[in-house]
Amino acid sequence: MSTCDLLIKNGNIATASDFYKADIAVNNGKIFQIGNINCNAKKTIDAEDNIITPGGVDGHCHLDQPTNDNSVFADDFQTGSISAAFGGTTTIIPFALQKKGGSIKVAIDEYHVKACGNSIVDYAFHMILTDPSEIILNKELPDLIKSGYTHFKIYMTYEELKLNDLEILKVLDTARTYGAMVMIHAENDECITWLTKLLLESGKIAPKYHAVSRPIIMEDEATHSAISMSELIDVPILIVHVSSERAMIQIQNAQSRGLNIYAETCPQYLFLTANDLESEGFEGAKYICSPPPRTLKDQEKIWLGIKTGVFQVFSSDHAPFRFDDDQGKQVEGSKTKFCNVPNGLPGIETRMPLLMSKGVLENKIDIQTFVSLTSTAPAKIYGLFPRKGTIAPGSDGDLVIWDTKKNFTLSNSMLHHNVDYTPYEGMKFKAWPKTVLSRGKLIIDNGVLTAKKDHGIFLKSDLPLPAKTFDKRSLLERIENKVF
């Protein structure tokens, strides 16, 4: 009889392509056998016919990130990773932010100091590129991509972060040459700036005007622009946190033309609307994020896009600021202008339970789609598959055993983030992770934290895309031949 470290019996295994009953044996942190297993295990867990999914991969979350307005992110790697684990996420990918005029390498080194020894789940880094100088594009970025930092984010909005079209084209050129994945925050900054000025001049400063200042048309236009530049350079991109039907249609149309455009959406665009920003007094500030939540119709269309494959990734975009705090949403007081409220919502713990409860258990999506959105596809897109994102021999023993027979109303007191509210307060849940394993180790056992503070390790990412030297002569020929 063979031996193993861990045996999980009587589980219903869900992957992005299958759903079947089998046992799982884990040894040295890796899955080594799936089937009807009879082995001498050091530890055996009875899954009791519950669903087992791969550990979640949250491909978009912000932890311990520097700001320029004296606000402070509420979650660091310790509290953020604990919250993630309780919600079934075993791999997180937060952002190392390049300072204007600064080095990306320095930003990554500083972020490693924050993360090392503090995360209970495994982690990779995205880079945020804010200043694509020649030395960054020709030296630092290529070296980092070759060293396992193969995905980065650029912004089309926010004064301190945005790139202009020429800079975006240069970044896409570099990404194509070295095989990196570019994530794009698509909103038209100049139109937002103009609308914001009009609102402020009219005395309209309440939180609800955040949504008015960033209308759907501005996301629609910027999404079209990002796709056009991607098509010109002939490089895949991922449009992050898509909030509206119109932006989704831009992506869907591009995909139907054979373009490699990937899309991400988030819980706030399925479960919140712009009406939440109209809450009494300053309460609406709790829901300020960008793009803002939209309408019930947009929610319906985003659900349809998830079901039909327009979206590949479902991330939290966890950007945690405490509400009743002078370093959080009220950094400039409770009477401040909407444009001065720190941007972002907490959601790293509720991401997967929301989609399981409201998606799978209410028959909006099947369990395979759930696994793909929350784990498999982000692992593939960000170069972590098959180590992460699936249940298969050779993959890490990152597993979630779900209790899908729950029926409770969510309260922030139940959560483990360092934030004093949840935007999903009062919502009904039907599922929650019961047991969570990372590399074969129990990190959540029947709802109790069992992980060591330093369990999580850094993950270098493989190249998600084949490198393609950008042939400018070929591009000119394509334009002359009216390919576009």
The 8 nearest C-alpha neighbors of each residue, nearest first, counted from 0:
[[1, 38, 39, 2, 37, 3, 40, 36],
 [2, 0, 38, 39, 3, 37, 40, 36],
 [1, 3, 39, 38, 40, 0, 4, 41],
 [4, 2, 40, 26, 5, 25, 39, 41],
 [3, 5, 26, 41, 40, 25, 42, 27],
 [6, 4, 42, 25, 40, 3, 24, 43],
 [5, 7, 24, 43, 23, 40, 44, 8],
 [8, 6, 44, 23, 22, 43, 45, 24],
 [7, 9, 22, 45, 10, 46, 44, 6],
 [10, 8, 48, 46, 47, 22, 45, 21],
 [11, 9, 48, 46, 49, 20, 8, 12],
 [10, 12, 20, 50, 19, 51, 49, 48],
 [11, 13, 51, 19, 18, 20, 10, 50],
 [12, 14, 18, 52, 17, 51, 367, 11],
 [15, 13, 17, 16, 367, 370, 389, 18],
 [14, 16, 367, 371, 370, 17, 368, 375],
 [15, 17, 14, 367, 18, 13, 368, 371],
 [18, 16, 14, 13, 15, 19, 367, 12],
 [17, 19, 13, 12, 14, 11, 20, 16],
 [20, 18, 12, 11, 17, 21, 13, 10],
 [19, 21, 11, 10, 12, 9, 18, 22],
 [22, 20, 34, 10, 35, 9, 33, 19],
 [21, 23, 8, 34, 7, 33, 35, 36],
 [22, 24, 33, 7, 6, 32, 25, 21],
 [23, 25, 6, 32, 5, 30, 31, 33],
 [26, 24, 30, 5, 29, 31, 4, 439],
 [25, 27, 4, 3, 28, 29, 30, 31],
 [28, 26, 29, 25, 4, 439, 438, 3],
 [27, 29, 438, 439, 26, 396, 395, 25],
 [30, 28, 395, 396, 25, 26, 27, 394],
 [31, 29, 25, 392, 396, 393, 394, 24],
 [30, 32, 392, 25, 393, 24, 29, 26],
 [31, 33, 24, 392, 30, 23, 34, 25],
 [34, 32, 23, 22, 24, 21, 35, 31],
 [35, 33, 21, 22, 36, 32, 23, 20],
 [34, 36, 22, 21, 37, 33, 23, 8],
 [37, 35, 34, 22, 38, 33, 24, 23],
 [36, 38, 35, 39, 0, 1, 40, 6],
 [39, 37, 1, 2, 0, 40, 36, 3],
 [38, 40, 2, 1, 3, 0, 41, 37],
 [41, 39, 3, 42, 5, 4, 2, 38],
 [40, 42, 4, 5, 3, 39, 43, 2],
 [43, 41, 5, 40, 4, 6, 44, 3],
 [42, 44, 6, 5, 7, 40, 45, 41],
 [45, 43, 7, 46, 8, 6, 42, 5],
 [44, 46, 8, 47, 7, 9, 43, 10],
 [45, 47, 10, 9, 48, 49, 8, 44],
 [46, 48, 45, 49, 9, 10, 8, 44],
 [49, 47, 10, 9, 46, 11, 50, 20],
 [50, 48, 47, 46, 10, 11, 401, 400],
 [49, 51, 11, 401, 400, 12, 10, 52],
 [52, 50, 400, 12, 399, 11, 13, 10],
 [53, 51, 13, 399, 398, 12, 54, 14],
 [54, 52, 398, 389, 390, 397, 388, 399],
 [55, 53, 398, 397, 89, 88, 399, 87],
 [54, 56, 88, 374, 89, 373, 87, 53],
 [55, 57, 374, 90, 88, 91, 58, 373],
 [58, 56, 91, 314, 59, 55, 92, 90],
 [57, 59, 92, 314, 56, 377, 91, 60],
 [58, 60, 316, 314, 57, 92, 93, 315],
 [59, 61, 317, 316, 93, 315, 92, 318],
 [60, 62, 93, 318, 317, 94, 64, 316],
 [63, 61, 75, 64, 74, 93, 76, 60],
 [64, 62, 75, 72, 74, 65, 76, 61],
 [63, 65, 62, 61, 72, 66, 96, 94],
 [66, 64, 63, 67, 71, 96, 72, 70],
 [67, 65, 68, 70, 64, 69, 71, 72],
 [66, 68, 69, 65, 70, 159, 71, 341],
 [67, 69, 70, 66, 330, 341, 339, 71],
 [70, 68, 67, 71, 326, 66, 330, 327],
 [69, 71, 326, 327, 68, 330, 66, 72],
 [72, 70, 326, 73, 327, 69, 66, 320],
 [73, 71, 320, 319, 63, 74, 64, 62],
 [72, 74, 320, 319, 417, 71, 418, 321],
 [75, 73, 79, 78, 72, 417, 62, 63],
 [74, 76, 63, 62, 77, 79, 78, 73],
 [77, 75, 79, 118, 80, 117, 114, 78],
 [76, 78, 117, 118, 80, 75, 79, 81],
 [79, 77, 81, 74, 80, 75, 416, 76],
 [80, 78, 74, 76, 82, 81, 77, 75],
 [79, 81, 83, 82, 77, 118, 78, 76],
 [82, 80, 84, 78, 83, 79, 77, 85],
 [81, 83, 415, 416, 348, 79, 85, 80],
 [82, 84, 348, 80, 88, 86, 347, 81],
 [85, 83, 88, 87, 81, 86, 82, 89],
 [84, 86, 82, 83, 87, 348, 81, 443],
 [87, 85, 348, 83, 84, 88, 349, 432],
 [86, 88, 84, 85, 432, 55, 399, 54],
 [89, 87, 55, 84, 83, 54, 86, 90],
 [88, 90, 54, 120, 55, 84, 437, 121],
 [91, 89, 56, 121, 122, 120, 88, 57],
 [92, 90, 122, 57, 56, 93, 58, 121],
 [91, 93, 123, 58, 124, 122, 59, 57],
 [94, 92, 60, 61, 124, 125, 59, 62],
 [95, 93, 125, 126, 124, 96, 61, 127],
 [94, 96, 126, 107, 106, 110, 127, 125],
 [95, 97, 127, 94, 106, 126, 98, 128],
 [98, 96, 103, 106, 128, 127, 129, 101],
 [97, 99, 101, 100, 96, 129, 102, 106],
 [100, 98, 101, 130, 129, 97, 159, 160],
 [99, 101, 98, 130, 102, 97, 132, 129],
 [102, 100, 98, 99, 97, 103, 105, 130],
 [101, 103, 105, 104, 97, 106, 100, 98],
 [102, 104, 106, 97, 105, 107, 101, 139],
 [103, 105, 107, 102, 106, 108, 139, 143],
 [104, 106, 108, 102, 103, 107, 109, 101],
 [107, 105, 103, 109, 104, 108, 97, 95],
 [106, 108, 110, 104, 109, 105, 95, 111],
 [107, 109, 105, 111, 110, 106, 104, 112],
 [110, 108, 106, 112, 107, 111, 105, 113],
 [111, 109, 107, 113, 112, 108, 95, 106],
 [110, 112, 114, 108, 113, 109, 115, 107],
 [111, 113, 109, 110, 114, 115, 108, 116],
 [114, 112, 110, 111, 115, 109, 76, 117],
 [113, 115, 111, 117, 112, 76, 110, 116],
 [114, 116, 117, 112, 111, 113, 118, 453],
 [115, 117, 453, 118, 114, 452, 455, 454],
 [116, 118, 77, 453, 114, 115, 76, 452],
 [119, 117, 455, 77, 76, 120, 80, 453],
 [118, 120, 455, 454, 452, 453, 80, 450],
 [121, 119, 455, 89, 118, 90, 80, 454],
 [122, 120, 455, 456, 90, 457, 89, 91],
 [121, 123, 91, 457, 90, 92, 458, 456],
 [122, 124, 92, 458, 457, 459, 91, 125],
 [125, 123, 92, 93, 94, 126, 95, 148],
 [124, 126, 94, 151, 150, 93, 95, 92],
 [125, 127, 151, 95, 94, 152, 96, 128],
 [128, 126, 96, 152, 151, 97, 95, 153],
 [127, 129, 153, 97, 130, 126, 152, 131],
 [130, 128, 160, 97, 99, 127, 131, 161],
 [129, 131, 99, 132, 128, 100, 97, 98],
 [132, 130, 135, 136, 129, 133, 128, 166],
 [133, 131, 135, 134, 130, 136, 100, 137],
 [132, 134, 136, 135, 137, 131, 138, 139],
 [133, 135, 137, 138, 132, 136, 139, 131],
 [136, 134, 139, 132, 133, 140, 138, 131],
 [137, 135, 133, 140, 134, 138, 131, 132],
 [136, 138, 134, 135, 133, 141, 139, 140],
 [137, 139, 134, 135, 141, 140, 136, 142],
 [140, 138, 135, 142, 141, 143, 136, 134],
 [139, 141, 143, 142, 136, 135, 138, 144],
 [142, 140, 144, 143, 139, 138, 145, 137],
 [143, 141, 145, 139, 140, 144, 138, 146],
 [144, 142, 146, 140, 145, 141, 148, 139],
 [143, 145, 149, 148, 141, 146, 147, 142],
 [144, 146, 142, 143, 147, 141, 148, 149],
 [147, 145, 143, 144, 148, 142, 459, 149],
 [148, 146, 459, 460, 144, 149, 145, 461],
 [149, 147, 144, 143, 150, 460, 146, 459],
 [148, 150, 144, 179, 147, 462, 460, 180],
 [151, 149, 180, 179, 125, 181, 148, 381],
 [152, 150, 126, 125, 181, 127, 182, 180],
 [151, 153, 182, 127, 181, 183, 126, 128],
 [154, 152, 183, 128, 127, 182, 184, 129],
 [153, 155, 161, 184, 156, 183, 160, 162],
 [154, 156, 161, 185, 162, 186, 184, 188],
 [155, 157, 188, 161, 154, 186, 187, 158],
 [158, 156, 160, 161, 159, 188, 155, 154],
 [157, 159, 160, 161, 156, 188, 162, 155],
 [158, 160, 157, 161, 99, 129, 67, 156],
 [161, 159, 129, 157, 158, 154, 162, 156],
 [162, 160, 154, 155, 156, 157, 158, 159],
 [161, 163, 155, 166, 167, 154, 164, 129],
 [162, 164, 166, 165, 167, 161, 155, 168],
 [163, 165, 167, 166, 168, 162, 228, 155],
 [166, 164, 168, 167, 163, 169, 162, 170],
 [165, 167, 169, 163, 164, 168, 162, 170],
 [168, 166, 164, 170, 165, 169, 171, 162],
 [167, 169, 171, 165, 170, 166, 172, 164],
 [168, 170, 172, 166, 167, 171, 165, 173],
 [169, 171, 167, 173, 172, 168, 174, 166],
 [172, 170, 174, 168, 173, 169, 175, 167],
 [171, 173, 169, 175, 170, 174, 168, 176],
 [174, 172, 176, 170, 171, 175, 177, 169],
 [175, 173, 179, 171, 177, 172, 176, 178],
 [176, 174, 178, 172, 173, 467, 177, 234],
 [175, 177, 468, 467, 173, 466, 174, 178],
 [176, 178, 466, 174, 175, 179, 173, 141],
 [177, 179, 466, 464, 465, 175, 174, 176],
 [180, 178, 174, 149, 150, 177, 464, 462],
 [181, 179, 150, 236, 149, 174, 151, 182],
 [182, 180, 236, 151, 152, 150, 237, 183],
 [181, 183, 152, 237, 238, 236, 151, 153],
 [182, 184, 238, 153, 152, 185, 154, 239],
 [185, 183, 154, 239, 155, 238, 153, 186],
 [184, 186, 221, 222, 155, 183, 218, 187],
 [187, 185, 218, 221, 217, 155, 156, 188],
 [188, 186, 217, 221, 190, 189, 156, 191],
 [187, 189, 156, 191, 190, 186, 192, 155],
 [190, 188, 192, 191, 187, 193, 156, 194],
 [189, 191, 193, 192, 188, 187, 194, 217],
 [190, 192, 188, 194, 189, 193, 213, 212],
 [193, 191, 189, 195, 190, 194, 188, 196],
 [192, 194, 190, 196, 191, 195, 189, 197],
 [195, 193, 197, 191, 196, 212, 192, 190],
 [196, 194, 192, 198, 212, 197, 193, 191],
 [195, 197, 199, 193, 194, 198, 200, 192],
 [198, 196, 194, 200, 195, 199, 201, 193],
 [197, 199, 201, 195, 203, 200, 196, 194],
 [198, 200, 202, 196, 201, 203, 197, 204],
 [199, 201, 197, 198, 202, 196, 203, 195],
 [202, 200, 198, 199, 203, 197, 204, 196],
 [203, 201, 199, 200, 204, 198, 197, 205],
 [204, 202, 198, 199, 201, 205, 208, 200],
 [203, 205, 336, 337, 202, 199, 208, 206],
 [206, 204, 207, 337, 208, 203, 336, 281],
 [207, 205, 337, 284, 208, 283, 209, 276],
 [206, 208, 276, 277, 209, 205, 210, 283],
 [209, 207, 211, 210, 206, 205, 212, 204],
 [208, 210, 212, 207, 211, 337, 206, 213],
 [211, 209, 208, 213, 212, 291, 207, 273],
 [210, 212, 208, 209, 213, 214, 207, 194],
 [211, 213, 209, 195, 210, 194, 191, 208],
 [212, 214, 210, 211, 191, 217, 209, 215],
 [215, 213, 216, 217, 211, 212, 210, 218],
 [214, 216, 218, 217, 219, 243, 213, 245],
 [215, 217, 219, 214, 218, 220, 245, 213],
 [218, 216, 187, 220, 215, 219, 186, 214],
 [217, 219, 186, 215, 221, 216, 220, 185],
 [218, 220, 246, 216, 222, 217, 221, 245],
 [221, 219, 223, 217, 222, 218, 216, 224],
 [220, 222, 224, 185, 186, 218, 187, 223],
 [223, 221, 225, 219, 185, 224, 220, 218],
 [224, 222, 226, 220, 221, 225, 249, 227],
 [223, 225, 221, 227, 222, 226, 220, 228],
 [226, 224, 222, 228, 227, 223, 221, 229],
 [225, 227, 229, 223, 224, 228, 230, 222],
 [228, 226, 224, 230, 229, 225, 223, 231],
 [229, 227, 231, 225, 230, 226, 232, 224],
 [228, 230, 226, 232, 227, 234, 231, 233],
 [231, 229, 233, 227, 228, 232, 226, 234],
 [232, 230, 228, 229, 233, 227, 474, 483],
 [231, 233, 229, 230, 234, 228, 172, 171],
 [234, 232, 230, 231, 229, 235, 175, 228],
 [233, 235, 229, 175, 232, 236, 230, 171],
 [236, 234, 259, 260, 229, 233, 180, 237],
 [237, 235, 181, 260, 182, 261, 180, 238],
 [236, 238, 261, 182, 262, 260, 239, 183],
 [239, 237, 262, 183, 182, 263, 261, 184],
 [238, 240, 263, 184, 241, 183, 237, 262],
 [241, 239, 264, 263, 265, 242, 238, 290],
 [242, 240, 264, 239, 263, 243, 246, 247],
 [241, 243, 268, 240, 290, 292, 293, 264],
 [244, 242, 297, 245, 246, 241, 247, 215],
 [243, 245, 247, 297, 246, 300, 248, 301],
 [246, 244, 248, 247, 243, 219, 249, 215],
 [245, 247, 219, 249, 248, 243, 244, 222],
 [246, 248, 244, 250, 245, 249, 251, 243],
 [247, 249, 251, 245, 250, 246, 252, 244],
 [250, 248, 246, 252, 247, 251, 223, 253],
 [251, 249, 253, 247, 248, 252, 254, 246],
 [250, 252, 248, 254, 253, 249, 309, 247],
 [253, 251, 255, 249, 254, 250, 248, 256],
 [254, 252, 250, 256, 255, 251, 258, 249],
 [253, 255, 258, 251, 257, 256, 252, 260],
 [254, 256, 252, 257, 253, 251, 258, 250],
 [257, 255, 253, 254, 258, 252, 251, 259],
 [256, 258, 254, 255, 259, 253, 260, 252],
 [257, 259, 254, 253, 260, 256, 230, 255],
 [260, 258, 235, 261, 254, 257, 236, 234],
 [259, 261, 236, 235, 258, 237, 254, 250],
 [262, 260, 237, 236, 238, 311, 259, 310],
 [263, 261, 310, 238, 237, 311, 239, 312],
 [264, 262, 312, 239, 240, 310, 313, 241],
 [263, 265, 240, 241, 313, 314, 312, 239],
 [264, 266, 314, 313, 315, 267, 268, 240],
 [267, 265, 269, 268, 270, 350, 315, 264],
 [266, 268, 271, 270, 269, 265, 292, 272],
 [267, 269, 266, 242, 292, 265, 270, 271],
 [270, 268, 298, 266, 267, 271, 301, 302],
 [269, 271, 267, 268, 266, 272, 298, 423],
 [272, 270, 267, 292, 268, 269, 275, 273],
 [273, 271, 292, 293, 274, 294, 275, 295],
 [272, 274, 293, 292, 275, 276, 210, 294],
 [275, 273, 272, 277, 276, 278, 207, 271],
 [276, 274, 277, 273, 278, 272, 283, 286],
 [275, 277, 283, 207, 274, 278, 273, 286],
 [276, 278, 207, 274, 275, 283, 279, 206],
 [279, 277, 283, 282, 276, 275, 280, 281],
 [280, 278, 282, 281, 277, 283, 276, 275],
 [281, 279, 282, 278, 283, 205, 277, 333],
 [280, 282, 283, 284, 333, 279, 206, 278],
 [283, 281, 284, 278, 280, 279, 285, 276],
 [282, 284, 276, 278, 285, 281, 206, 277],
 [285, 283, 287, 286, 282, 206, 281, 276],
 [284, 286, 283, 287, 282, 322, 422, 344],
 [287, 285, 284, 283, 276, 288, 344, 275],
 [288, 286, 284, 342, 285, 343, 291, 209],
 [289, 287, 343, 342, 291, 290, 286, 344],
 [290, 288, 291, 342, 287, 343, 213, 292],
 [289, 291, 288, 242, 292, 213, 240, 218],
 [292, 290, 289, 288, 210, 293, 287, 273],
 [293, 291, 272, 273, 268, 271, 267, 242],
 [292, 294, 272, 273, 291, 297, 243, 242],
 [295, 293, 297, 272, 296, 298, 273, 292],
 [294, 296, 298, 297, 299, 272, 293, 271],
 [295, 297, 299, 294, 298, 300, 244, 293],
 [296, 298, 300, 294, 244, 243, 295, 299],
 [297, 299, 295, 269, 301, 296, 300, 268],
 [300, 298, 296, 302, 297, 301, 303, 295],
 [299, 301, 303, 297, 302, 298, 244, 304],
 [300, 302, 304, 298, 303, 299, 297, 305],
 [301, 303, 305, 299, 300, 304, 298, 306],
 [304, 302, 300, 306, 301, 305, 307, 299],
 [305, 303, 301, 309, 307, 302, 306, 308],
 [306, 304, 302, 310, 303, 308, 307, 309],
 [305, 307, 303, 304, 308, 364, 302, 363],
 [308, 306, 304, 305, 309, 303, 310, 302],
 [307, 309, 310, 305, 306, 304, 311, 303],
 [308, 310, 304, 307, 251, 305, 311, 262],
 [311, 309, 262, 305, 308, 263, 312, 304],
 [310, 312, 372, 262, 376, 263, 261, 308],
 [313, 311, 263, 372, 310, 377, 314, 376],
 [312, 314, 372, 264, 265, 373, 263, 315],
 [315, 313, 265, 57, 59, 316, 58, 312],
 [314, 316, 317, 347, 346, 265, 350, 60],
 [317, 315, 60, 59, 314, 318, 265, 61],
 [316, 318, 60, 345, 315, 346, 347, 61],
 [317, 319, 343, 344, 61, 345, 316, 60],
 [320, 318, 345, 73, 344, 72, 317, 74],
 [321, 319, 327, 73, 72, 328, 322, 418],
 [320, 322, 327, 418, 419, 324, 323, 73],
 [323, 321, 328, 324, 327, 320, 419, 285],
 [324, 322, 321, 329, 325, 328, 327, 419],
 [323, 325, 327, 326, 322, 329, 321, 328],
 [324, 326, 330, 329, 327, 332, 331, 323],
 [327, 325, 70, 330, 324, 71, 69, 329],
 [328, 326, 320, 321, 324, 330, 329, 70],
 [327, 329, 322, 341, 340, 330, 320, 321],
 [330, 328, 332, 325, 331, 327, 333, 324],
 [329, 331, 325, 326, 327, 332, 328, 70],
 [332, 330, 329, 335, 333, 325, 339, 340],
 [333, 331, 329, 334, 335, 330, 325, 328],
 [332, 334, 329, 335, 281, 331, 328, 330],
 [335, 333, 332, 336, 281, 331, 205, 329],
 [334, 336, 333, 332, 331, 337, 339, 340],
 [337, 335, 204, 338, 339, 205, 334, 340],
 [336, 338, 206, 204, 339, 340, 205, 209],
 [339, 337, 336, 340, 209, 195, 204, 341],
 [340, 338, 337, 336, 341, 335, 331, 68],
 [339, 341, 337, 328, 338, 342, 329, 284],
 [342, 340, 328, 339, 343, 327, 70, 320],
 [341, 343, 288, 287, 340, 289, 344, 318],
 [342, 344, 288, 318, 287, 319, 341, 345],
 [343, 345, 318, 319, 317, 288, 346, 286],
 [346, 344, 319, 317, 318, 347, 421, 343],
 [345, 347, 317, 349, 315, 348, 350, 344],
 [346, 348, 83, 315, 317, 350, 349, 345],
 [349, 347, 86, 83, 82, 346, 350, 85],
 [348, 350, 346, 352, 353, 347, 351, 86],
 [351, 349, 353, 315, 347, 348, 352, 346],
 [350, 352, 354, 353, 349, 355, 86, 87],
 [353, 351, 355, 349, 431, 354, 350, 356],
 [354, 352, 356, 351, 355, 350, 357, 349],
 [355, 353, 358, 351, 357, 356, 352, 350],
 [354, 356, 359, 352, 358, 353, 357, 351],
 [357, 355, 429, 353, 360, 430, 354, 428],
 [358, 356, 354, 361, 353, 355, 360, 359],
 [357, 359, 363, 354, 364, 355, 361, 356],
 [358, 360, 355, 362, 364, 365, 361, 366],
 [361, 359, 356, 362, 358, 357, 355, 429],
 [360, 362, 357, 358, 359, 363, 356, 364],
 [363, 361, 359, 360, 364, 358, 365, 357],
 [362, 364, 358, 361, 359, 365, 357, 306],
 [365, 363, 359, 358, 362, 306, 368, 366],
 [366, 364, 359, 368, 367, 369, 362, 363],
 [365, 367, 369, 368, 359, 370, 13, 364],
 [368, 366, 15, 370, 369, 365, 16, 14],
 [369, 367, 371, 366, 370, 365, 372, 15],
 [368, 370, 366, 367, 372, 371, 373, 365],
 [371, 369, 367, 15, 373, 368, 374, 372],
 [370, 372, 375, 15, 368, 376, 369, 374],
 [373, 371, 312, 313, 369, 370, 311, 374],
 [372, 374, 370, 313, 55, 371, 56, 369],
 [373, 375, 56, 388, 55, 370, 371, 377],
 [376, 374, 388, 371, 378, 377, 389, 379],
 [375, 377, 379, 371, 378, 372, 374, 380],
 [376, 378, 380, 379, 375, 374, 312, 381],
 [379, 377, 383, 384, 375, 388, 376, 381],
 [380, 378, 384, 376, 382, 377, 381, 383],
 [379, 381, 377, 463, 378, 382, 376, 180],
 [382, 380, 378, 379, 383, 463, 377, 150],
 [381, 383, 461, 463, 460, 379, 462, 380],
 [384, 382, 378, 460, 387, 381, 386, 379],
 [385, 383, 379, 386, 378, 387, 382, 388],
 [384, 386, 387, 394, 383, 388, 389, 379],
 [385, 387, 394, 384, 395, 383, 388, 393],
 [388, 386, 384, 385, 383, 378, 389, 395],
 [387, 389, 375, 374, 378, 53, 384, 385],
 [388, 390, 53, 375, 387, 391, 14, 385],
 [391, 389, 53, 14, 394, 392, 388, 52],
 [390, 392, 394, 389, 393, 30, 33, 31],
 [393, 391, 31, 30, 394, 32, 390, 33],
 [392, 394, 30, 29, 31, 391, 395, 386],
 [395, 393, 386, 391, 392, 29, 30, 385],
 [396, 394, 29, 438, 386, 397, 28, 30],
 [395, 397, 438, 439, 29, 30, 28, 437],
 [396, 398, 437, 54, 436, 438, 395, 53],
 [399, 397, 53, 54, 436, 435, 52, 396],
 [398, 400, 435, 52, 51, 54, 434, 87],
 [399, 401, 51, 434, 433, 50, 432, 435],
 [402, 400, 432, 433, 50, 403, 431, 49],
 [401, 403, 430, 431, 433, 404, 432, 405],
 [404, 402, 430, 405, 401, 429, 431, 49],
 [405, 403, 402, 429, 430, 406, 431, 401],
 [404, 406, 429, 430, 403, 407, 402, 428],
 [407, 405, 429, 428, 404, 427, 408, 430],
 [408, 406, 428, 427, 409, 405, 429, 426],
 [407, 409, 427, 425, 426, 428, 410, 406],
 [410, 408, 425, 424, 426, 427, 407, 411],
 [409, 411, 424, 412, 413, 425, 408, 414],
 [410, 412, 413, 414, 421, 420, 424, 409],
 [413, 411, 410, 414, 415, 420, 409, 419],
 [414, 412, 411, 410, 415, 409, 416, 408],
 [415, 413, 411, 412, 416, 82, 348, 410],
 [414, 416, 82, 417, 81, 413, 78, 85],
 [415, 417, 82, 418, 78, 414, 79, 74],
 [418, 416, 74, 73, 78, 415, 419, 321],
 [419, 417, 321, 416, 420, 73, 320, 319],
 [418, 420, 321, 322, 417, 411, 421, 323],
 [421, 419, 411, 418, 422, 322, 321, 424],
 [420, 422, 423, 411, 424, 345, 419, 346],
 [423, 421, 424, 420, 286, 285, 344, 345],
 [422, 424, 421, 426, 425, 409, 270, 410],
 [425, 423, 410, 421, 409, 422, 426, 411],
 [426, 424, 409, 408, 410, 423, 427, 411],
 [425, 427, 408, 409, 424, 423, 428, 410],
 [426, 428, 408, 407, 409, 425, 429, 406],
 [429, 427, 407, 356, 406, 430, 408, 426],
 [428, 430, 406, 405, 356, 403, 404, 407],
 [431, 429, 403, 405, 356, 402, 428, 352],
 [430, 432, 352, 402, 401, 433, 403, 86],
 [433, 431, 401, 87, 434, 402, 400, 86],
 [432, 434, 445, 401, 402, 400, 446, 431],
 [433, 435, 444, 400, 443, 445, 432, 399],
 [436, 434, 399, 443, 442, 398, 441, 87],
 [437, 435, 441, 398, 440, 397, 442, 439],
 [436, 438, 397, 440, 439, 396, 89, 442],
 [439, 437, 28, 396, 395, 397, 440, 29],
 [438, 440, 396, 28, 437, 436, 25, 397],
 [441, 439, 436, 437, 438, 442, 28, 450],
 [440, 442, 436, 443, 435, 444, 449, 437],
 [441, 443, 450, 449, 436, 435, 448, 440],
 [444, 442, 448, 435, 434, 447, 449, 441],
 [443, 445, 434, 447, 446, 441, 442, 448],
 [446, 444, 433, 434, 447, 443, 432, 435],
 [445, 447, 444, 433, 443, 448, 434, 85],
 [448, 446, 444, 443, 445, 449, 442, 85],
 [447, 449, 443, 442, 450, 444, 446, 85],
 [448, 450, 442, 443, 447, 441, 444, 451],
 [451, 449, 442, 448, 119, 452, 454, 441],
 [450, 452, 454, 453, 119, 449, 442, 455],
 [451, 453, 119, 117, 454, 118, 450, 116],
 [452, 454, 116, 117, 451, 455, 119, 118],
 [455, 453, 119, 451, 452, 120, 456, 450],
 [456, 454, 120, 121, 119, 118, 453, 122],
 [457, 455, 121, 122, 458, 454, 120, 118],
 [456, 458, 122, 123, 121, 459, 455, 115],
 [459, 457, 123, 122, 460, 456, 121, 383],
 [458, 460, 147, 123, 148, 457, 461, 146],
 [461, 459, 147, 382, 383, 148, 149, 458],
 [460, 462, 382, 463, 147, 383, 459, 149],
 [461, 463, 464, 382, 149, 178, 179, 460],
 [462, 464, 382, 380, 381, 461, 179, 379],
 [465, 463, 178, 462, 466, 179, 180, 380],
 [464, 466, 178, 467, 463, 462, 177, 175],
 [465, 467, 178, 177, 176, 175, 464, 468],
 [468, 466, 176, 175, 469, 465, 178, 177],
 [467, 469, 176, 470, 466, 175, 177, 172],
 [468, 470, 176, 471, 467, 172, 175, 232],
 [471, 469, 473, 472, 468, 474, 467, 475],
 [470, 472, 474, 473, 469, 475, 476, 232],
 [473, 471, 475, 474, 470, 476, 477, 469],
 [472, 474, 476, 470, 471, 475, 477, 469],
 [475, 473, 471, 477, 472, 476, 478, 470],
 [476, 474, 478, 472, 477, 473, 479, 471],
 [475, 477, 479, 473, 474, 478, 480, 472],
 [476, 478, 474, 480, 482, 475, 479, 473],
 [477, 479, 481, 475, 480, 476, 482, 483],
 [480, 478, 476, 481, 477, 475, 482, 474],
 [479, 481, 477, 478, 482, 476, 483, 475],
 [482, 480, 478, 483, 479, 477, 476, 475],
 [481, 483, 477, 480, 478, 479, 476, 474],
 [482, 481, 478, 477, 231, 480, 230, 479]]
